[in-house]
Amino acid sequence: MQPILQQDLIGKIMSRRPHRPLTLIDLAVPRNVETRVRGIANVQLFDMDDLQRFVGISDNGSHQNITYAKSIVAEEVADYEKLLRVIPFIGGLHKKVEQIRQTEVARAVRHLANPEPEVLEQIDLLSRALVRKILHEPTMHLRNETNQETLNDYVDALSRLFDLSEPEPHQAMKKVAI
């Protein structure tokens, strides 16, 4: 049986997020993640063999190892919960700014007398490029912020500044528990 997540798929995913690490935990037997993904930069794979080596056969220090393993899982769950909150918020921010962009482009175009299609296309391209560049830094700060309190401050500030309501937590977030 072939693993579900193979090296070429994970490689493609990582090419779209080159500077963001990815941790995969494969608890399936047989494996769901191909072991060759370990060779991909910024990918960390833990499977059942790693877990067995980590915990060890004897009880010497295993309680400490289990506590450490739980802390790793808790950290990854916290990161996942953060993404479940931040990604919809970023989407809402982009949607709001896109609505503003469309309104302002339409308003500007009304003042032009019979504009050529090429001119309209250039106005549209320019406005899209401006929106992308303006939102890039705030989006990256939201995605990469590791301190939950700081992230909450960013979300609160942007919510107020852009009159955004925070989206409901994703259903998966409600199911995550340690």
PEVENRA-V863246 format. One record per backbone hydrogen bond with DSSP energy under -1.0 kcal/mol. CO is the residue of the C=O (numbers start at 1). NH is the residue of the N-H. If there is no record, write none. Layout:
co=CO nh=NH
co=CO nh=NH
This chain:
co=5 nh=34
co=6 nh=10
co=7 nh=11
co=8 nh=12
co=9 nh=13
co=10 nh=14
co=11 nh=15
co=17 nh=20
co=22 nh=44
co=24 nh=46
co=32 nh=5
co=34 nh=37
co=35 nh=38
co=36 nh=39
co=37 nh=40
co=40 nh=43
co=42 nh=22
co=44 nh=24
co=46 nh=26
co=47 nh=51
co=48 nh=52
co=49 nh=53
co=50 nh=54
co=51 nh=55
co=52 nh=56
co=59 nh=62
co=61 nh=65
co=62 nh=66
co=63 nh=67
co=64 nh=68
co=65 nh=69
co=66 nh=70
co=67 nh=71
co=68 nh=72
co=69 nh=73
co=70 nh=74
co=71 nh=75
co=72 nh=76
co=73 nh=77
co=74 nh=78
co=75 nh=79
co=76 nh=80
co=77 nh=81
co=78 nh=82
co=79 nh=83
co=80 nh=84
co=81 nh=85
co=82 nh=86
co=83 nh=87
co=85 nh=89
co=86 nh=90
co=87 nh=91
co=88 nh=92
co=89 nh=93
co=90 nh=94
co=91 nh=95
co=92 nh=96
co=93 nh=97
co=94 nh=98
co=95 nh=99
co=96 nh=100
co=97 nh=101
co=98 nh=102
co=99 nh=103
co=100 nh=104
co=101 nh=105
co=102 nh=106
co=103 nh=107
co=104 nh=108
co=105 nh=109
co=106 nh=110
co=109 nh=112
co=116 nh=120
co=117 nh=121
co=118 nh=122
co=119 nh=123
co=120 nh=124
co=121 nh=125
co=122 nh=126
co=123 nh=127
co=124 nh=128
co=125 nh=129
co=126 nh=130
co=127 nh=131
co=128 nh=132
co=129 nh=133
co=130 nh=134
co=131 nh=135
co=132 nh=136
co=135 nh=139
co=136 nh=140
co=137 nh=141
co=138 nh=142
co=139 nh=143
co=140 nh=144
co=141 nh=145
co=147 nh=151
co=148 nh=152
co=149 nh=153
co=150 nh=154
co=151 nh=155
co=152 nh=156
co=153 nh=157
co=154 nh=158
co=155 nh=159
co=156 nh=160
co=157 nh=161
co=158 nh=162
co=159 nh=164
co=170 nh=173
